[in-house]
């Protein structure tokens, strides 16, 4: 061939063969990539504990006093430890032989990995109980160390006595145990719930597993990414965040898959070849899925503004999950369905019928043919009644108690730490083992101790002194005292000119009275002192949660409103959508408050519960409205505003309702983890999603659209009335 010869051209048949090979190879390659990701990420389901922590102090803002105290403790105590309290009780005064046996317990506990030198046994005034303070190193698994103590202690204490491991380390261990079912039972319950719903929806033996495979692969990819980010220290990971990630990814990926499957089924009726049907389905599904997922991601990323590190971590972690949910629904699922074709829907295969169902996807029979007609005929009574119902339900908000709950109530069901704390309060001051820790300049030691001793909520004060046998020296109004009368007064440990005082509270450290005492002490001690400890951590956490709630909720609303304006190219419709979802959220919280207080008899709620419920409900509630309104706009451009509303509702009604049921079921699965916060979040989101799907999206929004007609799309002029 010379330089002047034209390049050879491929014949149409050659191009056709190349395109046909590409259409077969590309989806297979995508599936293989996802299989490789699942193969690598699958083993990480059992390894989350390696990079997670449930220590509340680790998630406080760096500016909080409790965080600053926690950071400086190693300089005073010689290491970073979490205190445990071993309590031994008897129905009668302990005998001399029993006391002698108890004296050997500290040495036995010191042999457990991670346990520092325990204190000698301290007898109660009535002689029927003894307590041992056991420091547990923060560098080891608190749950493992406490579990080892709980296993060994029944063989170490005298016969006829009861033994408990409580204190901060005990409660942390109970939390670890409660979260132990996340990798197993939570995922199993969520997957089974989704599988049952999908079988009912599709009535197909194959399609539910295709959708479920998409969701689980998305979760595997998200978990793999999150694990390495947490390993690198980019953000902290807790059992609570892990549980929410599992549920959110399974639910969201299934929802996006339902939307794509509906578009694909519709396209198979209008297109003979599955490649053409796949392209048509992707054109119809990409926009709504990206808009819905992007809205959720934007709402979640607002959590980065939180003062609590746990909230800041949840935002990007959950956003990573949503990104992989969208990616799987738009790559893996289309590839699987392209390879399977109509066989995926067996035995109800959609047939090629462009002149029948494919020409008009609006149902002519069934529920979603009747609902749009009913709403169109009775639009004003429907939206008026809907608003009244939601407002009445919102009145329950006045009963919502979300000012915080004691740490002893965080774990539902049995808790050895909670029982031990109750027993501890019967024999010792309630705050034993969980002191208020106060860092003050050395020259203010006595003045600060006097302030502490003058408080009715404080029973005793000690200063950390490395030279004392117990590591502490009692402080009275007369000054620092020797631990044993007649011995020299130990010198307090000084770090950067400061000393550490530890005050034992009269009440349980997680009680409202103890928190009130801490607030009073901070006010009385002034800015020159830092007040930390377990109770101070709870106070700082609640304060940060209230700050986050007041800041983030308005910002989430604003961000979602802006996204809707850009997506729908209108102003009235986005404002109405946001307003209806907020009204739905208020009704959900109102009903939840009644259920929590009068049905489940729960002790209250964490201040973060309304915030988390809002972020998930509003973001996910807008999801369904986006699914609806993008299709409504598509139909309205061809048929007019009111007709488009009816057509859009009829076409999307079944798939969106199914998606709502799936998401509600997956979030309800959180209730199997015996944690108060997760139980409440499970109810709020599950009930709220159903309320939003059934009432708001199916009746209220369509009725408002029928009432307003073309005005709903103002200022757009492309849509006729």
Residue pairs with C-beta under 8 A, 6 or more apart in sequence:
10 18
23 275
23 338
26 335
27 334
27 335
27 336
27 338
27 339
28 335
28 339
30 331
30 332
30 335
31 332
31 335
31 336
31 339
34 217
34 221
34 328
34 331
34 332
37 217
37 220
37 221
37 224
38 216
38 217
38 220
38 221
40 224
41 220
41 221
41 223
41 224
42 220
44 220
44 223
44 224
44 227
45 183
45 187
45 220
45 223
46 183
47 227
48 182
48 183
48 223
48 227
48 237
48 242
49 141
50 231
51 227
51 230
51 231
51 237
52 230
52 236
52 237
52 238
52 239
52 241
52 242
53 236
53 237
53 238
54 172
54 175
54 176
54 179
54 238
54 239
54 240
55 82
55 138
55 142
55 172
56 407
56 537
56 538
56 541
57 66
57 67
57 70
57 537
58 236
58 309
59 236
59 238
59 308
59 309
59 310
59 313
59 541
60 66
60 67
60 308
60 309
60 537
60 540
60 541
60 544
61 67
61 307
61 308
61 309
61 540
61 544
62 68
63 307
64 307
64 540
64 544
65 522
65 530
65 531
65 532
65 536
65 540
66 531
66 532
66 533
66 536
66 537
66 539
66 540
67 532
67 540
68 439
68 530
68 532
69 437
69 439
69 530
69 531
69 532
69 533
69 536
70 532
70 537
72 439
72 495
72 498
72 530
73 80
73 81
73 437
73 500
73 532
74 80
75 495
75 496
76 464
76 493
76 495
76 499
76 500
77 135
77 464
77 471
77 500
78 466
79 116
79 135
79 137
79 138
80 137
80 138
80 139
81 116
81 135
81 136
81 137
81 138
82 135
82 136
82 138
82 142
82 168
82 169
82 172
83 133
83 134
83 135
83 136
83 167
83 168
83 169
83 433
83 434
84 133
84 134
84 135
84 136
84 145
84 146
84 149
84 165
84 166
84 167
84 168
84 169
84 170
84 433
85 131
85 132
85 133
85 134
85 165
85 166
85 167
85 170
85 420
85 424
85 432
85 433
85 434
86 105
86 109
86 118
86 131
86 132
86 133
86 134
86 149
86 153
86 163
86 164
86 165
87 129
87 130
87 131
87 163
87 164
87 165
87 166
87 420
87 423
87 424
87 427
88 102
88 105
88 121
88 129
88 130
88 131
88 132
88 157
88 158
88 161
88 162
88 163
89 128
89 129
89 161
89 162
89 163
89 164
89 423
89 427
90 98
90 128
90 129
90 158
90 160
90 161
90 162
91 128
91 160
92 128
93 126
93 127
93 128
94 102
94 123
94 127
94 128
94 129
94 130
94 158
94 161
97 158
98 158
98 161
99 121
99 123
99 130
101 156
101 157
101 158
102 121
102 130
102 132
102 157
102 158
103 120
103 121
104 156
105 118
105 121
105 132
105 153
105 156
105 157
106 117
106 118
106 119
106 120
106 121
106 132
106 134
108 152
108 156
109 115
109 118
109 132
109 134
109 149
109 152
109 153
109 156
110 116
110 117
110 118
112 145
112 148
112 149
112 152
113 140
113 144
113 145
113 148
114 136
114 137
114 139
114 140
114 141
114 144
114 145
115 134
115 135
115 136
115 137
115 145
115 149
116 134
116 135
116 136
116 137
117 135
118 132
118 133
118 134
118 135
119 132
119 133
119 134
119 470
120 132
120 470
121 130
121 131
121 132
122 130
122 131
122 132
122 133
122 428
123 129
123 130
124 130
124 131
124 427
124 428
125 427
126 427
128 427
129 423
129 426
129 427
129 428
131 424
131 427
131 428
131 432
131 433
133 167
133 433
134 149
134 165
134 169
136 142
136 145
136 146
136 169
137 145
141 176
142 169
142 172
142 173
142 176
143 172
143 173
143 176
143 177
145 169
145 173
146 165
146 169
146 170
146 172
146 173
147 173
149 165
150 165
150 173
150 416
153 163
153 165
154 163
157 163
162 423
164 170
164 416
164 417
164 419
164 420
164 423
164 424
165 173
165 416
165 417
165 420
166 416
166 417
166 418
166 419
166 420
166 421
166 424
166 433
167 417
167 420
167 421
167 433
167 434
168 433
168 434
168 534
170 416
170 417
170 420
170 421
171 407
171 408
171 410
171 411
171 415
171 417
171 418
173 417
174 411
174 415
174 416
174 417
174 418
175 239
175 410
175 411
175 675
176 239
178 239
178 411
178 412
178 673
178 674
178 675
179 239
179 240
179 242
179 243
179 673
179 675
181 672
181 673
182 239
182 242
182 243
182 246
182 673
185 672
185 673
186 243
186 246
186 247
186 669
186 670
186 672
186 673
187 246
187 250
189 669
189 672
190 246
190 247
190 250
190 251
190 665
190 666
190 669
191 212
191 216
191 250
193 665
193 666
193 668
193 669
194 212
194 215
194 250
194 251
194 254
194 662
194 665
194 666
195 208
195 209
195 212
197 658
197 661
197 662
197 665
198 207
198 208
198 211
198 212
198 254
198 662
199 205
199 208
201 208
201 258
201 658
202 208
202 261
202 345
202 348
203 347
203 348
204 344
204 345
204 346
204 347
204 348
205 346
206 340
206 343
206 344
206 346
207 261
207 344
207 345
210 333
210 336
210 337
210 340
210 344
211 254
211 257
211 258
211 261
211 333
212 254
213 332
213 336
214 253
214 254
214 257
214 328
214 329
214 332
214 333
214 336
215 249
215 250
215 253
215 254
215 257
215 325
215 328
216 250
217 328
217 332
218 249
218 253
218 321
218 324
218 325
218 327
218 328
218 329
218 332
219 245
219 246
219 249
219 250
219 253
219 321
219 324
221 324
221 327
221 328
222 245
222 249
222 320
222 321
222 323
222 324
222 325
223 245
225 320
225 324
226 237
226 245
226 317
226 320
226 321
229 235
229 317
229 320
230 236
230 237
235 309
235 312
235 313
235 316
235 317
236 309
236 310
236 313
237 313
237 317
238 310
238 313
240 310
240 675
240 677
240 678
241 310
241 313
241 314
241 317
241 318
243 670
243 673
243 678
244 314
244 318
244 612
244 670
244 681
245 317
245 318
245 321
247 666
247 667
247 669
247 670
248 318
248 321
248 322
248 325
248 616
249 321
249 322
249 324
249 325
250 666
251 662
251 663
251 666
251 667
252 293
252 296
252 321
252 322
252 325
252 326
252 620
252 663
253 324
253 325
253 328
253 329
254 659
254 662
254 663
254 666
255 623
255 659
255 662
255 663
256 289
256 292
256 293
256 325
256 326
256 329
256 330
257 328
257 329
257 333
258 655
258 658
258 659
258 662
259 285
259 288
259 289
259 329
259 627
259 655
259 659
260 281
260 282
260 285
260 289
260 329
260 330
260 333
260 334
261 333
261 337
261 655
262 652
262 654
262 655
263 280
263 281
263 282
263 284
263 285
264 277
264 278
264 281
264 334
264 337
265 345
265 350
266 281
266 284
266 358
266 361
267 276
267 277
267 278
267 280
267 281
267 284
268 274
268 277
268 342
268 345
268 350
268 352
269 350
269 351
269 352
269 353
269 354
269 356
269 357
269 358
269 361
270 277
270 280
270 354
270 358
270 359
271 277
271 280
271 352
271 354
271 358
272 352
274 337
274 338
274 341
274 342
275 338
278 334
278 337
278 338
281 334
282 330
282 334
285 329
285 330
286 330
287 630
288 626
288 627
288 630
288 631
289 326
289 329
289 330
290 326
290 330
291 563
291 567
291 626
291 630
292 622
292 623
292 626
292 627
293 322
293 323
293 325
293 326
294 563
295 560
295 563
295 564
295 619
295 622
295 623
295 626
296 319
296 322
296 619
296 620
296 623
297 319
297 322
297 323
298 559
298 560
298 563
298 619
299 556
299 559
299 560
299 615
299 618
299 619
300 314
300 315
300 316
300 318
300 319
300 322
300 615
300 619
301 315
301 316
301 319
302 315
302 552
302 555
302 556
302 559
302 615
303 311
303 312
303 314
303 315
303 548
303 552
303 615
304 312
304 315
304 316
305 312
305 548
305 551
305 552
305 555
306 312
306 315
306 544
306 548
306 552
307 544
307 547
307 548
308 541
308 544
308 545
308 548
308 608
311 548
311 608
311 611
314 612
336 344
337 344
342 349
342 350
342 351
343 349
350 357
352 358
361 651
362 369
362 647
362 650
362 651
363 369
363 650
363 651
363 653
363 654
367 653
367 654
368 649
368 650
368 653
368 654
369 650
371 649
371 650
371 653
371 698
371 699
372 645
372 646
372 647
372 649
372 650
372 653
372 702
373 646
374 382
375 382
375 646
375 649
375 699
375 702
375 703
375 706
376 642
376 645
376 646
376 706
378 703
379 702
379 703
379 704
379 706
379 707
380 703
380 707
382 699
382 700
382 703
383 699
383 700
383 703
383 704
383 707
386 695
386 696
386 699
386 700
386 703
387 583
387 700
389 587
389 695
390 583
390 584
390 586
390 587
390 695
390 696
390 700
391 583
391 587
393 586
393 587
393 588
393 590
393 591
394 583
394 586
394 587
394 589
394 590
395 590
396 589
396 590
396 591
396 592
396 593
396 594
397 586
397 589
397 590
397 593
398 593
399 590
399 593
399 594
399 597
400 589
400 590
400 592
400 593
400 596
400 605
400 610
401 593
401 596
401 597
401 604
401 605
402 604
402 605
402 606
402 607
402 609
402 610
403 542
403 604
403 607
404 515
404 538
404 541
404 542
404 545
404 604
404 606
404 607
405 603
405 604
405 605
405 606
405 676
406 508
406 510
406 511
406 512
406 603
407 509
407 510
407 534
407 538
408 415
408 417
408 418
408 421
408 508
408 510
409 418
409 603
409 604
409 676
410 675
410 676
410 677
411 417
411 418
411 674
411 675
411 676
412 674
412 675
412 676
412 679
413 674
421 430
421 508
421 510
424 430
424 432
424 433
425 507
425 508
429 459
429 460
429 504
429 505
429 506
430 505
430 506
430 507
430 508
430 509
430 511
430 514
431 459
431 504
431 505
431 506
431 507
431 508
431 509
431 514
431 535
432 504
434 505
434 509
434 533
434 534
434 535
435 462
435 502
435 503
435 504
435 505
435 533
436 452
436 458
436 502
436 503
436 505
436 517
436 518
436 521
436 531
436 532
436 533
436 535
436 536
437 500
437 501
437 502
437 531
437 532
437 533
437 536
438 448
438 452
438 500
438 501
438 502
438 503
438 521
438 525
438 529
438 530
438 531
438 532
439 498
439 499
439 500
439 501
439 529
439 530
439 532
440 448
440 498
440 499
440 501
440 525
440 528
440 529
440 530
441 497
441 498
441 499
441 528
442 492
442 494
442 497
442 498
442 499
444 528
444 529
445 463
445 475
445 480
445 492
445 499
445 501
446 475
446 479
448 501
448 525
448 529
449 461
449 463
449 475
449 476
449 501
450 477
451 521
451 524
451 525
452 458
452 461
452 501
452 503
452 521
453 461
453 475
453 476
453 477
455 503
455 517
455 520
455 521
455 524
456 506
456 517
457 505
457 506
457 507
457 513
457 514
457 516
457 517
457 520
458 503
458 504
458 505
458 506
458 517
458 521
459 504
459 505
459 506
460 474
460 503
460 504
461 474
461 475
461 476
461 501
461 502
461 503
461 504
462 472
462 473
462 474
462 475
462 501
462 502
463 472
463 473
463 475
463 480
463 492
463 499
463 500
463 501
463 502
464 471
464 472
464 492
464 493
464 499
464 500
464 501
464 502
465 471
465 472
465 473
465 480
465 490
465 491
465 492
465 493
466 490
466 493
467 490
467 491
468 482
468 483
468 490
469 483
469 484
470 483
472 483
472 502
473 480
473 481
473 482
473 483
473 489
473 490
473 492
474 480
474 481
474 483
475 481
475 501
480 489
480 490
480 492
481 489
482 488
482 489
482 490
483 490
492 499
493 499
493 500
503 521
505 514
505 517
505 535
506 513
506 517
507 513
507 514
507 517
508 514
509 533
509 534
509 535
510 534
510 535
510 538
514 535
515 535
515 538
515 539
515 542
517 535
518 531
518 533
518 535
518 536
518 539
519 539
521 531
522 529
522 531
525 531
542 606
542 607
545 606
545 607
545 608
545 611
546 607
548 608
548 611
549 607
549 608
549 610
549 611
549 614
552 611
552 615
553 611
553 614
556 614
556 615
556 618
556 619
557 578
557 582
557 618
560 578
560 618
560 619
560 622
561 574
561 575
561 578
564 573
564 574
564 577
564 578
564 622
564 626
565 571
565 574
567 626
567 630
568 574
568 629
568 630
568 633
568 713
569 716
570 712
570 713
570 714
570 715
570 716
571 714
571 715
572 708
572 711
572 712
572 713
572 714
573 629
573 705
573 712
573 713
576 701
576 704
576 708
576 712
577 622
577 625
577 629
577 701
578 622
580 625
580 696
580 700
580 701
580 704
581 617
581 618
581 621
581 622
581 625
581 692
581 696
582 618
583 696
584 617
584 621
584 688
584 691
584 692
584 695
584 696
585 613
585 614
585 617
585 618
585 621
585 688
587 691
588 613
588 617
588 684
588 687
588 688
588 691
589 610
589 613
589 684
591 687
592 613
592 680
592 683
592 684
592 687
595 683
596 602
596 605
596 680
596 683
600 679
602 676
602 679
602 680
603 676
605 676
605 677
605 680
606 676
606 677
608 677
609 677
609 680
609 681
609 684
612 681
613 681
613 684
613 685
613 688
616 667
616 681
616 685
617 684
617 685
617 688
617 689
617 692
620 663
620 685
620 689
621 688
621 689
621 692
621 696
624 656
624 659
624 660
624 692
624 693
624 697
625 696
625 697
625 701
627 652
627 655
627 656
627 659
628 648
628 649
628 652
628 656
628 697
628 701
628 702
629 648
629 701
631 648
631 651
631 652
632 644
632 645
632 647
632 648
632 649
632 705
633 644
633 648
633 713
633 719
634 644
634 648
635 643
635 644
635 645
635 647
635 648
635 651
636 643
636 644
636 645
636 648
636 713
636 719
637 644
637 718
637 719
638 644
639 647
640 710
640 719
640 720
640 721
641 705
641 708
641 709
641 710
641 712
641 713
641 719
641 720
641 721
642 705
642 706
642 709
642 721
644 719
645 702
645 705
645 706
646 702
646 706
649 698
649 702
653 698
656 693
656 697
657 693
657 694
657 698
659 693
660 689
660 690
660 692
660 693
660 694
660 697
661 690
661 693
663 685
663 689
664 685
664 686
664 687
664 689
664 690
664 693
665 686
667 681
667 682
667 685
667 686
667 689
668 682
668 683
668 686
669 682
670 678
670 679
670 681
670 682
671 678
671 679
671 682
671 683
673 679
704 712
705 712
709 721
710 719
710 720
710 721
713 719
